Amino acid sequence: MHVLINIDVPDLPAAEALYIRAFGLSTGRRFGEDGVELLGAQAPIYLLHNAAGSPAATAAQRDYTRHWTPVHLDVVVESLEPALDRAVQAGLVQESPIRETNWGRIVRLADSFGHGWCLLQFVNRGYDEIAI
């Protein structure tokens, strides 16, 4: 299986600049005025221009205010504080304090398009610390 990550955004150039600065990604292919591929993660990330209020799944319309979704993206980093500083300086908003767990450390962020993100720093054996 090959996974692609698609993120709807209302402002393609702003989103491209934000994610490149926040996560160290680079621009891949462009798809006219409506899409751009970002590289540097384990799967390519496709930013798709879709205006606020445009039709989404079922009867819903796109809304780029902060929202909750059961699907979100975690970015695994070597060192949490420098990655958090970079993301915040790029324009993401820190929504939680850094939380320590037995598998690592985590902090929640939001971008200016309403999407939630987490930065994770694994320690010891990472998720193997809690695997059954």
N, CA, C and O atoms as a MOPAC input file, in Angstrom:
PM7 MOZYME 1SCF
protein

 N      0.84600 1    -1.17100 1     0.00000 1
 C      0.00000 1     0.00000 1     0.00000 1
 C      0.89300 1     1.23600 1     0.00000 1
 O      1.94600 1     1.25900 1     0.63700 1
 N      0.46500 1     2.23800 1    -0.70900 1
 C      1.16300 1     3.51900 1    -0.77700 1
 C      0.20800 1     4.59000 1    -0.26900 1
 O     -0.90300 1     4.71900 1    -0.78200 1
 N      0.61900 1     5.34900 1     0.71900 1
 C     -0.23500 1     6.36400 1     1.32100 1
 C      0.13200 1     7.74000 1     0.78700 1
 O      1.30800 1     8.09400 1     0.70700 1
 N     -0.87700 1     8.50600 1     0.42600 1
 C     -0.70800 1     9.90700 1     0.05100 1
 C     -1.43900 1    10.74100 1     1.08500 1
 O     -2.50500 1    10.35000 1     1.56100 1
 N     -0.87900 1    11.87400 1     1.43200 1
 C     -1.51300 1    12.78000 1     2.38600 1
 C     -2.00600 1    13.99000 1     1.61100 1
 O     -1.22100 1    14.67400 1     0.95600 1
 N     -3.30300 1    14.25600 1     1.68400 1
 C     -3.90800 1    15.40700 1     1.01800 1
 C     -4.45300 1    16.35500 1     2.07100 1
 O     -5.19000 1    15.94200 1     2.96600 1
 N     -4.09000 1    17.62600 1     1.96400 1
 C     -4.54600 1    18.63200 1     2.92200 1
 C     -5.20900 1    19.76000 1     2.14700 1
 O     -4.56800 1    20.41800 1     1.32800 1
 N     -6.48900 1    19.98100 1     2.40400 1
 C     -7.19900 1    21.10800 1     1.79300 1
 C     -6.76900 1    22.39800 1     2.46600 1
 O     -6.66000 1    22.46200 1     3.69000 1
 N     -6.52600 1    23.41900 1     1.67100 1
 C     -6.15000 1    24.74100 1     2.18100 1
 C     -6.82300 1    25.81000 1     1.32600 1
 O     -7.03900 1    25.59900 1     0.13300 1
 N     -7.15700 1    26.95900 1     1.92400 1
 C     -7.77800 1    28.01700 1     1.14100 1
 C     -6.76600 1    28.92600 1     0.44600 1
 O     -7.13300 1    29.68000 1    -0.45500 1
 N     -5.49800 1    28.86300 1     0.85200 1
 C     -4.45100 1    29.73800 1     0.31300 1
 C     -3.21600 1    28.88700 1     0.05900 1
 O     -2.42200 1    28.64800 1     0.96900 1
 N     -3.05700 1    28.43400 1    -1.17400 1
 C     -1.98800 1    27.50400 1    -1.51300 1
 C     -0.58800 1    28.07400 1    -1.26900 1
 O      0.22200 1    27.39400 1    -0.63900 1
 N     -0.25800 1    29.28200 1    -1.73100 1
 C      1.09000 1    29.80100 1    -1.47800 1
 C      1.39900 1    29.95600 1     0.01900 1
 O      2.51400 1    29.66300 1     0.45200 1
 N      0.42800 1    30.41000 1     0.80000 1
 C      0.65500 1    30.56700 1     2.24000 1
 C      0.86900 1    29.21300 1     2.91000 1
 O      1.74000 1    29.08500 1     3.77000 1
 N      0.09500 1    28.21000 1     2.53300 1
 C      0.23600 1    26.88000 1     3.11900 1
 C      1.57700 1    26.26200 1     2.73800 1
 O      2.24900 1    25.66200 1     3.57700 1
 N      1.96100 1    26.40600 1     1.48400 1
 C      3.25700 1    25.87700 1     1.04000 1
 C      4.38800 1    26.49800 1     1.85700 1
 O      5.26000 1    25.78400 1     2.35200 1
 N      4.37700 1    27.80600 1     1.99800 1
 C      5.42500 1    28.49100 1     2.75700 1
 C      5.41800 1    28.05300 1     4.22100 1
 O      6.47800 1    27.82500 1     4.80400 1
 N      4.22800 1    27.93400 1     4.81900 1
 C      4.12300 1    27.54900 1     6.21900 1
 C      4.72300 1    26.17100 1     6.46800 1
 O      5.56200 1    26.01400 1     7.35400 1
 N      4.30300 1    25.17300 1     5.69700 1
 C      4.74900 1    23.80500 1     5.94900 1
 C      6.23200 1    23.62200 1     5.61600 1
 O      6.91000 1    22.82300 1     6.26100 1
 N      6.73500 1    24.33800 1     4.63500 1
 C      8.17200 1    24.27100 1     4.33600 1
 C      8.96300 1    24.82800 1     5.51200 1
 O      9.94100 1    24.21800 1     5.94500 1
 N      8.54900 1    25.98200 1     6.03300 1
 C      9.26200 1    26.59400 1     7.16100 1
 C      9.09400 1    25.78500 1     8.43900 1
 O     10.05800 1    25.59100 1     9.18000 1
 N      7.88800 1    25.31400 1     8.70400 1
 C      7.60600 1    24.63200 1     9.97100 1
 C      8.23800 1    23.25100 1    10.04800 1
 O      8.72300 1    22.85400 1    11.10800 1
 N      8.24000 1    22.51200 1     8.94000 1
 C      8.64300 1    21.10800 1     8.98500 1
 C      9.83600 1    20.76600 1     8.09900 1
 O     10.21700 1    19.59900 1     8.00800 1
 N     10.43400 1    21.76200 1     7.44400 1
 C     11.61500 1    21.50100 1     6.63200 1
 C     11.33800 1    20.70900 1     5.36500 1
 O     12.22200 1    20.01500 1     4.86400 1
 N     10.13000 1    20.80400 1     4.84300 1
 C      9.77900 1    20.10800 1     3.60000 1
 C     10.28000 1    20.90000 1     2.40500 1
 O     10.71600 1    22.04200 1     2.54900 1
 N     10.21900 1    20.29900 1     1.23400 1
 C     10.59000 1    20.99700 1     0.00500 1
 C      9.49100 1    20.81400 1    -1.03500 1
 O      8.71000 1    19.86400 1    -0.97900 1
 N      9.44700 1    21.73300 1    -1.97300 1
 C      8.43100 1    21.67900 1    -3.01800 1
 C      8.81700 1    20.65100 1    -4.06500 1
 O      9.95300 1    20.61900 1    -4.53700 1
 N      7.85900 1    19.81700 1    -4.41800 1
 C      8.02800 1    18.86000 1    -5.50900 1
 C      7.32000 1    19.39700 1    -6.74100 1
 O      7.61600 1    20.49400 1    -7.21500 1
 N      6.38900 1    18.61800 1    -7.24800 1
 C      5.65900 1    19.01800 1    -8.45300 1
 C      4.54800 1    19.99900 1    -8.13000 1
 O      4.02400 1    20.03900 1    -7.01600 1
 N      4.20400 1    20.78800 1    -9.13800 1
 C      3.05100 1    21.69300 1    -9.05200 1
 C      1.98000 1    21.16800 1    -9.99800 1
 O      2.27600 1    20.60800 1   -11.05400 1
 N      0.73300 1    21.36200 1    -9.59400 1
 C     -0.40800 1    20.91500 1   -10.38200 1
 C     -1.26400 1    22.12700 1   -10.70800 1
 O     -2.35900 1    22.29500 1   -10.17100 1
 N     -0.75100 1    22.96300 1   -11.59200 1
 C     -1.43300 1    24.19200 1   -11.95700 1
 C     -1.54600 1    25.10800 1   -10.75900 1
 O     -0.62900 1    25.19900 1    -9.94300 1
 N     -2.67000 1    25.78100 1   -10.65800 1
 C     -2.92400 1    26.70900 1    -9.55200 1
 C     -3.59800 1    26.02700 1    -8.36000 1
 O     -3.82500 1    26.65600 1    -7.32700 1
 N     -3.91600 1    24.73400 1    -8.51000 1
 C     -4.75400 1    24.08200 1    -7.50300 1
 C     -4.06500 1    23.03600 1    -6.64800 1
 O     -4.71400 1    22.42500 1    -5.79900 1
 N     -2.76600 1    22.80700 1    -6.84300 1
 C     -2.11700 1    21.80100 1    -6.01900 1
 C     -0.60900 1    21.89700 1    -6.06700 1
 O     -0.02300 1    22.36100 1    -7.04500 1
 N      0.00300 1    21.44800 1    -4.98700 1
 C      1.45600 1    21.38700 1    -4.91500 1
 C      1.84000 1    20.17600 1    -4.06600 1
 O      1.17200 1    19.84800 1    -3.08600 1
 N      2.91400 1    19.53200 1    -4.45800 1
 C      3.43500 1    18.37100 1    -3.75800 1
 C      4.58100 1    18.82500 1    -2.85800 1
 O      5.48300 1    19.53600 1    -3.30200 1
 N      4.54200 1    18.41400 1    -1.59800 1
 C      5.62900 1    18.68100 1    -0.67300 1
 C      6.35100 1    17.37700 1    -0.36100 1
 O      5.72000 1    16.35000 1    -0.11100 1
 N      7.65900 1    17.42800 1    -0.37700 1
 C      8.48500 1    16.23900 1    -0.17100 1
 C      9.34600 1    16.41400 1     1.07500 1
 O      9.59700 1    17.53000 1     1.52800 1
 N      9.79100 1    15.28400 1     1.61300 1
 C     10.66900 1    15.30100 1     2.77100 1
 C     10.12000 1    14.49200 1     3.92900 1
 O     10.82900 1    14.24700 1     4.90500 1
 N      8.87400 1    14.07400 1     3.83700 1
 C      8.27900 1    13.18300 1     4.83500 1
 C      8.29800 1    11.75900 1     4.25300 1
 O      8.70200 1    11.56800 1     3.10600 1
 N      7.87000 1    10.77700 1     5.02600 1
 C      7.84500 1     9.40400 1     4.52400 1
 C      6.83400 1     9.20700 1     3.40800 1
 O      6.96900 1     8.28800 1     2.60100 1
 N      5.82700 1    10.05700 1     3.35700 1
 C      4.84000 1    10.03900 1     2.27900 1
 C      4.74200 1    11.45500 1     1.73700 1
 O      4.89900 1    12.41800 1     2.48900 1
 N      4.48400 1    11.59400 1     0.44500 1
 C      4.30700 1    12.94300 1    -0.08900 1
 C      3.06300 1    13.59700 1     0.49000 1
 O      2.07200 1    12.93000 1     0.78700 1
 N      3.13000 1    14.90800 1     0.64600 1
 C      2.00100 1    15.68500 1     1.13800 1
 C      1.52500 1    16.56400 1    -0.00900 1
 O      2.30500 1    17.31900 1    -0.59100 1
 N      0.25000 1    16.46200 1    -0.32800 1
 C     -0.32700 1    17.25300 1    -1.40800 1
 C     -1.22600 1    18.32500 1    -0.81000 1
 O     -2.19900 1    18.01900 1    -0.12000 1
 N     -0.89700 1    19.56800 1    -1.07600 1
 C     -1.73900 1    20.67700 1    -0.66800 1
 C     -2.70000 1    20.96500 1    -1.80800 1
 O     -2.27700 1    21.17800 1    -2.94400 1
 N     -3.98100 1    20.97100 1    -1.51200 1
 C     -5.01700 1    21.13900 1    -2.51800 1
 C     -5.80000 1    22.40600 1    -2.23800 1
 O     -6.39200 1    22.55600 1    -1.16900 1
 N     -5.80200 1    23.31100 1    -3.19200 1
 C     -6.53800 1    24.56300 1    -3.02100 1
 C     -8.02700 1    24.29700 1    -3.14700 1
 O     -8.50700 1    23.83900 1    -4.18500 1
 N     -8.75000 1    24.59100 1    -2.07600 1
 C    -10.20400 1    24.49700 1    -2.04900 1
 C    -10.71300 1    25.65500 1    -1.20900 1
 O    -10.34400 1    25.79200 1    -0.04300 1
 N    -11.54700 1    26.47500 1    -1.79000 1
 C    -12.03600 1    27.68100 1    -1.11300 1
 C    -12.92600 1    27.33500 1     0.06700 1
 O    -13.63000 1    26.32500 1     0.05700 1
 N    -12.88400 1    28.18500 1     1.08400 1
 C    -13.82100 1    28.05800 1     2.19600 1
 C    -15.23500 1    28.14000 1     1.63200 1
 O    -15.51500 1    28.93500 1     0.73500 1
 N    -16.11200 1    27.31200 1     2.16900 1
 C    -17.49500 1    27.29300 1     1.70600 1
 C    -17.73900 1    26.37800 1     0.51700 1
 O    -18.89000 1    26.14100 1     0.15100 1
 N    -16.68000 1    25.86000 1    -0.09300 1
 C    -16.87300 1    24.94900 1    -1.22900 1
 C    -17.33800 1    23.58900 1    -0.71200 1
 O    -17.08800 1    23.24200 1     0.44200 1
 N    -18.01800 1    22.81700 1    -1.57100 1
 C    -18.54400 1    21.52000 1    -1.13200 1
 C    -17.42800 1    20.57200 1    -0.69500 1
 O    -16.39200 1    20.45800 1    -1.34900 1
 N    -17.67000 1    19.89900 1     0.42600 1
 C    -16.74400 1    18.87500 1     0.93400 1
 C    -17.49000 1    17.54700 1     0.92500 1
 O    -18.36400 1    17.34300 1     0.08200 1
 N    -17.17000 1    16.65500 1     1.82600 1
 C    -17.84500 1    15.36200 1     1.89100 1
 C    -19.31100 1    15.54500 1     2.24300 1
 O    -19.66400 1    16.42200 1     3.03000 1
 N    -20.13700 1    14.73700 1     1.67400 1
 C    -21.59700 1    14.74700 1     1.85800 1
 C    -22.13500 1    16.16200 1     1.70700 1
 O    -21.85100 1    16.82300 1     0.70700 1
 N    -22.89900 1    16.63700 1     2.67100 1
 C    -23.50100 1    17.96700 1     2.55500 1
 C    -22.65300 1    19.04800 1     3.21000 1
 O    -23.04200 1    20.21500 1     3.23400 1
 N    -21.49700 1    18.66500 1     3.74100 1
 C    -20.64200 1    19.62600 1     4.45500 1
 C    -19.97100 1    20.59300 1     3.49000 1
 O    -19.78400 1    20.30200 1     2.30800 1
 N    -19.61900 1    21.74300 1     4.03000 1
 C    -18.84200 1    22.72700 1     3.28400 1
 C    -17.52300 1    22.93600 1     4.01000 1
 O    -17.44900 1    22.81000 1     5.23200 1
 N    -16.47800 1    23.25800 1     3.24800 1
 C    -15.17000 1    23.47800 1     3.86000 1
 C    -15.19500 1    24.70600 1     4.76300 1
 O    -15.72800 1    25.75700 1     4.40500 1
 N    -14.60900 1    24.54500 1     5.93100 1
 C    -14.51500 1    25.61000 1     6.92100 1
 C    -13.10500 1    25.54000 1     7.50200 1
 O    -12.70600 1    24.50500 1     8.03500 1
 N    -12.35700 1    26.62100 1     7.40600 1
 C    -10.96800 1    26.60400 1     7.83500 1
 C    -10.74500 1    27.22900 1     9.20200 1
 O     -9.62000 1    27.60400 1     9.53100 1
 N    -11.80400 1    27.34900 1    10.00800 1
 C    -11.59400 1    27.71700 1    11.40000 1
 C    -11.07800 1    26.47300 1    12.11600 1
 O    -11.18600 1    25.36500 1    11.59100 1
 N    -10.52100 1    26.65200 1    13.30700 1
 C     -9.96400 1    25.50400 1    14.03500 1
 C    -11.05600 1    24.47100 1    14.22200 1
 O    -12.15200 1    24.79100 1    14.68100 1
 N    -10.75600 1    23.23500 1    13.86700 1
 C    -11.73100 1    22.15900 1    13.93200 1
 C    -11.06200 1    20.88800 1    14.43500 1
 O     -9.83700 1    20.77300 1    14.44900 1
 N    -11.87400 1    19.96100 1    14.83700 1
 C    -11.39000 1    18.66400 1    15.27500 1
 C    -11.71900 1    17.65200 1    14.20600 1
 O    -12.78400 1    17.70300 1    13.59100 1
 N    -10.80900 1    16.74100 1    13.98900 1
 C    -11.05700 1    15.63200 1    13.07500 1
 C    -10.43700 1    14.37800 1    13.67700 1
 O     -9.42400 1    14.47600 1    14.37000 1
 N    -11.01000 1    13.20900 1    13.43600 1
 C    -10.41200 1    11.99500 1    13.98000 1
 C     -9.11900 1    11.59800 1    13.25800 1
 O     -8.43500 1    10.67300 1    13.69700 1
 N     -8.78000 1    12.26700 1    12.18100 1
 C     -7.53400 1    12.01500 1    11.46800 1
 C     -6.65300 1    13.25100 1    11.60400 1
 O     -7.07600 1    14.36300 1    11.29100 1
 N     -5.43600 1    13.04900 1    12.07000 1
 C     -4.50600 1    14.16900 1    12.17000 1
 C     -3.10000 1    13.66600 1    11.83900 1
 O     -2.87700 1    12.46500 1    11.68800 1
 N     -2.18000 1    14.58300 1    11.73100 1
 C     -0.81500 1    14.23000 1    11.37700 1
 C      0.11400 1    14.42800 1    12.55700 1
 O      0.06300 1    15.45600 1    13.23200 1
 N      0.96400 1    13.44300 1    12.80600 1
 C      2.03000 1    13.53500 1    13.79400 1
 C      3.34500 1    13.65500 1    13.05600 1
 O      3.59600 1    12.91800 1    12.10200 1
 N      4.18200 1    14.57500 1    13.48900 1
 C      5.50900 1    14.75000 1    12.91700 1
 C      6.50100 1    14.29800 1    13.97500 1
 O      6.58600 1    14.89900 1    15.04600 1
 N      7.25400 1    13.24000 1    13.68000 1
 C      8.24100 1    12.70900 1    14.61200 1
 C      9.54500 1    13.47700 1    14.41300 1
 O     10.04700 1    13.60200 1    13.29600 1
 N     10.08100 1    13.98700 1    15.52000 1
 C     11.29300 1    14.80300 1    15.47000 1
 C     12.33700 1    14.21900 1    16.41600 1
 O     12.00400 1    13.48300 1    17.34500 1
 N     13.59300 1    14.55100 1    16.17400 1
 C     14.68000 1    14.09800 1    17.03200 1
 C     14.68200 1    14.82800 1    18.36300 1
 O     14.92000 1    14.21900 1    19.40600 1
 N     14.41900 1    16.13400 1    18.33800 1
 C     14.46300 1    16.95300 1    19.53900 1
 C     13.25200 1    17.89800 1    19.51900 1
 O     13.10300 1    18.69600 1    18.59300 1
 N     12.40700 1    17.80800 1    20.52000 1
 C     11.11900 1    18.48800 1    20.50100 1
 C     11.21900 1    20.01400 1    20.57000 1
 O     10.56000 1    20.70300 1    19.79100 1
 N     12.01700 1    20.54800 1    21.47300 1
 C     12.04400 1    22.00000 1    21.65200 1
 C     12.47800 1    22.75600 1    20.39700 1
 O     11.80300 1    23.71900 1    20.03300 1
 N     13.55500 1    22.38200 1    19.71700 1
 C     13.90600 1    23.11700 1    18.49200 1
 C     12.83800 1    22.98500 1    17.40800 1
 O     12.57500 1    23.94600 1    16.68400 1
 N     12.21900 1    21.81200 1    17.28500 1
 C     11.16000 1    21.61600 1    16.28900 1
 C      9.93500 1    22.45800 1    16.63700 1
 O      9.29600 1    23.02300 1    15.74900 1
 N      9.60700 1    22.54200 1    17.91700 1
 C      8.47900 1    23.35900 1    18.36000 1
 C      8.76500 1    24.83600 1    18.08800 1
 O      7.89700 1    25.55300 1    17.59100 1
 N      9.94800 1    25.28400 1    18.40200 1
 C     10.31900 1    26.68400 1    18.13500 1
 C     10.19500 1    26.99900 1    16.65200 1
 O      9.65600 1    28.04000 1    16.27900 1
 N     10.68900 1    26.10900 1    15.80800 1
 C     10.63000 1    26.30900 1    14.35400 1
 C      9.18200 1    26.39200 1    13.88400 1
 O      8.83000 1    27.27100 1    13.09700 1
 N      8.34300 1    25.47500 1    14.36800 1
 C      6.94000 1    25.44500 1    13.94300 1
 C      6.20800 1    26.71000 1    14.38400 1
 O      5.43600 1    27.28100 1    13.61400 1
 N      6.44400 1    27.14400 1    15.60800 1
 C      5.77700 1    28.34800 1    16.11900 1
 C      6.27300 1    29.58500 1    15.36400 1
 O      5.47300 1    30.45400 1    15.01700 1
 N      7.56700 1    29.67400 1    15.10800 1
 C      8.10000 1    30.80600 1    14.34800 1
 C      7.55000 1    30.82900 1    12.92900 1
 O      7.41800 1    31.89600 1    12.32800 1
 N      7.22800 1    29.65600 1    12.39400 1
 C      6.66000 1    29.57800 1    11.04300 1
 C      5.19700 1    29.98700 1    11.01500 1
 O      4.67500 1    30.33900 1     9.95700 1
 N      4.52400 1    29.94500 1    12.17000 1
 C      3.12800 1    30.38200 1    12.20200 1
 C      2.15600 1    29.40700 1    12.83000 1
 O      0.97700 1    29.73700 1    12.95600 1
 N      2.59300 1    28.21600 1    13.23200 1
 C      1.68900 1    27.32200 1    13.94200 1
 C      1.50700 1    27.81800 1    15.36600 1
 O      2.35300 1    28.54100 1    15.89100 1
 N      0.39300 1    27.42500 1    15.99300 1
 C      0.07400 1    27.85500 1    17.34300 1
 C      0.17300 1    26.64800 1    18.26800 1
 O     -0.42600 1    25.60500 1    18.00500 1
 N      0.92500 1    26.79400 1    19.34400 1
 C      1.02600 1    25.73200 1    20.34100 1
 C     -0.26600 1    25.69100 1    21.13100 1
 O     -0.68400 1    26.70500 1    21.68900 1
 N     -0.91500 1    24.51600 1    21.18800 1
 C     -2.20300 1    24.38300 1    21.87200 1
 C     -2.11700 1    23.63900 1    23.20100 1
 O     -3.09300 1    23.59400 1    23.95000 1
 N     -0.97000 1    23.06200 1    23.49700 1
 C     -0.83600 1    22.32600 1    24.75600 1
 C      0.59600 1    22.46600 1    25.24300 1
 O      1.50000 1    22.77100 1    24.46600 1
 N      0.79600 1    22.24000 1    26.53700 1
 C      2.18100 1    22.15900 1    26.99400 1
 C      2.80200 1    20.85000 1    26.49000 1
 O      2.08700 1    19.94000 1    26.06900 1
 N      4.09700 1    20.76600 1    26.53400 1
 C      4.76700 1    19.50300 1    26.20100 1
 C      4.39300 1    18.49300 1    27.27800 1
 O      4.50600 1    18.76400 1    28.47400 1
 N      3.94700 1    17.32800 1    26.83200 1
 C      3.53400 1    16.27600 1    27.76300 1
 C      4.53400 1    15.13100 1    27.68300 1
 O      4.89200 1    14.67600 1    26.59700 1
 N      4.97900 1    14.67300 1    28.85000 1
 C      5.91300 1    13.55300 1    28.95300 1
 C      5.12200 1    12.25400 1    29.09900 1
 O      4.16200 1    12.19200 1    29.86800 1
 N      5.52000 1    11.22300 1    28.36700 1
 C      4.89900 1     9.90000 1    28.48100 1
 C      6.01500 1     8.87000 1    28.61200 1
 O      7.19500 1     9.21400 1    28.53800 1
 N      5.64100 1     7.61300 1    28.80700 1
 C      6.69300 1     6.58400 1    28.88800 1
 C      7.24500 1     6.21100 1    27.51300 1
 O      8.27500 1     5.54300 1    27.43000 1
 N      6.59200 1     6.62100 1    26.44900 1
 C      7.09400 1     6.35900 1    25.09900 1
 C      7.79500 1     7.55900 1    24.48700 1
 O      8.52400 1     7.42000 1    23.50500 1
 N      7.57600 1     8.75600 1    25.06900 1
 C      8.20000 1     9.93900 1    24.50100 1
 C      7.55300 1    11.21600 1    24.98000 1
 O      7.00700 1    11.28200 1    26.08100 1
 N      7.62300 1    12.22600 1    24.14200 1
 C      7.10800 1    13.55500 1    24.47100 1
 C      6.24000 1    14.02900 1    23.31000 1
 O      6.49900 1    13.69200 1    22.15500 1
 N      5.20400 1    14.81700 1    23.62300 1
 C      4.25300 1    15.24000 1    22.60300 1
 C      3.77900 1    16.65700 1    22.90000 1
 O      3.64700 1    17.04800 1    24.06000 1
 N      3.52500 1    17.42300 1    21.84300 1
 C      2.92500 1    18.74500 1    21.96400 1
 C      1.93300 1    18.90800 1    20.80600 1
 O      2.20800 1    18.48900 1    19.68200 1
 N      0.78500 1    19.51700 1    21.09100 1
 C     -0.24500 1    19.74200 1    20.07200 1
 C     -0.12800 1    21.15200 1    19.50600 1
 O      0.13800 1    22.11000 1    20.23200 1
 N     -0.33400 1    21.26100 1    18.18700 1
 C     -0.27100 1    22.53300 1    17.46900 1
 C     -1.47000 1    22.65500 1    16.54300 1
 O     -2.15600 1    21.67300 1    16.26000 1
 N     -1.71500 1    23.87700 1    16.07500 1
 C     -2.72500 1    24.11500 1    15.03800 1
 C     -2.12200 1    25.05500 1    14.00600 1
 O     -1.35500 1    25.95800 1    14.34400 1
 N     -2.47700 1    24.83300 1    12.74500 1
 C     -2.03100 1    25.75200 1    11.70200 1
 C     -3.10400 1    26.80500 1    11.44900 1
 O     -4.19200 1    26.74300 1    12.02200 1
 N     -2.79900 1    27.74700 1    10.60700 1
 C     -3.73100 1    28.84700 1    10.34300 1
 C     -4.90200 1    28.43700 1     9.46000 1
 O     -5.76300 1    29.26300 1     9.15500 1
 N     -4.94600 1    27.18500 1     9.05000 1
 C     -6.03700 1    26.67500 1     8.21700 1
 C     -6.97600 1    25.78100 1     9.01500 1
 O     -7.84300 1    25.12300 1     8.44100 1
 N     -6.81100 1    25.75200 1    10.34800 1
 C     -7.69800 1    24.99300 1    11.21000 1
 C     -7.27800 1    23.56400 1    11.47200 1
 O     -7.94200 1    22.86100 1    12.23400 1
 N     -6.18500 1    23.10900 1    10.85700 1
 C     -5.75600 1    21.72000 1    10.99900 1
 C     -4.90500 1    21.51800 1    12.24600 1
 O     -4.07900 1    22.36400 1    12.58800 1
 N     -5.11300 1    20.39000 1    12.92100 1
 C     -4.31700 1    20.03700 1    14.08700 1
 C     -3.09200 1    19.22100 1    13.69300 1
 O     -3.13600 1    18.42800 1    12.75300 1
 N     -2.01200 1    19.42600 1    14.41600 1
 C     -0.75000 1    18.71100 1    14.21800 1
 C     -0.20200 1    18.33400 1    15.58600 1
 O     -0.50400 1    18.99800 1    16.57700 1
 N      0.60000 1    17.27600 1    15.65200 1
 C      1.34300 1    16.95300 1    16.86700 1
 C      2.80700 1    16.77600 1    16.50300 1
 O      3.13400 1    16.22700 1    15.45100 1
 N      3.67100 1    17.23900 1    17.36900 1
 C      5.09500 1    16.93000 1    17.26800 1
 C      5.37900 1    15.86600 1    18.31500 1
 O      4.97700 1    16.00300 1    19.47100 1
 N      6.07200 1    14.80200 1    17.91200 1
 C      6.41600 1    13.70000 1    18.81400 1
 C      7.93100 1    13.53300 1    18.85100 1
 O      8.60400 1    13.61500 1    17.82400 1
 N      8.44900 1    13.30000 1    20.03600 1
 C      9.84000 1    12.89700 1    20.19100 1
 C      9.81800 1    11.56600 1    20.92600 1
 O      9.42700 1    11.50800 1    22.09200 1
 N     10.23400 1    10.50200 1    20.25800 1
 C     10.27300 1     9.19200 1    20.90300 1
 C     11.47500 1     9.11500 1    21.83400 1
 O     12.52600 1     9.68600 1    21.54600 1
 N     11.31800 1     8.40400 1    22.95700 1
 C     12.41900 1     8.11800 1    23.86200 1
 C     12.45600 1     6.61300 1    24.09700 1
 O     11.47700 1     5.90600 1    23.85900 1
 N     13.58800 1     6.14700 1    24.56300 1
 C     13.77800 1     4.72200 1    24.81700 1
 C     13.38200 1     3.92800 1    23.57700 1
 O     14.00700 1     4.07700 1    22.52700 1
 N     12.35800 1     3.09100 1    23.68100 1
 C     11.92200 1     2.25500 1    22.55900 1
 C     10.69800 1     2.80800 1    21.84800 1
 O     10.06600 1     2.08700 1    21.07600 1
 N     10.33900 1     4.08600 1    22.09000 1
 C      9.19400 1     4.69700 1    21.42100 1
 C      7.91300 1     3.95100 1    21.76900 1
 O      7.69900 1     3.58600 1    22.92500 1
 N      7.06800 1     3.72400 1    20.77900 1
 C      5.79600 1     3.05100 1    21.01200 1
 C      5.97300 1     1.61200 1    21.50600 1
 O      5.04700 1     1.03700 1    22.07700 1
 N      7.16000 1     1.02400 1    21.28800 1
 C      7.38400 1    -0.33200 1    21.82400 1
 C      7.30500 1    -0.35800 1    23.34300 1
 O      7.11200 1    -1.42300 1    23.92900 1
 N      7.45000 1     0.79400 1    23.99300 1
 C      7.30800 1     0.87100 1    25.44600 1
 C      5.89700 1     0.50900 1    25.89200 1
 O      5.70300 1     0.03500 1    27.01200 1
 N      4.90400 1     0.73000 1    25.01800 1
 C      3.50900 1     0.47200 1    25.41200 1
 C      2.85300 1    -0.62800 1    24.58600 1
 O      1.69200 1    -0.96700 1    24.81400 1
 N      3.59400 1    -1.18800 1    23.62400 1
 C      3.02300 1    -2.25300 1    22.78200 1
 C      2.78900 1    -3.51700 1    23.59600 1
 O      3.57000 1    -3.86000 1    24.48300 1
 N      1.72500 1    -4.18300 1    23.28300 1
 C      1.37400 1    -5.42100 1    23.98300 1
 C      1.83200 1    -6.61300 1    23.16800 1
 O      1.63300 1    -7.75600 1    23.58000 1

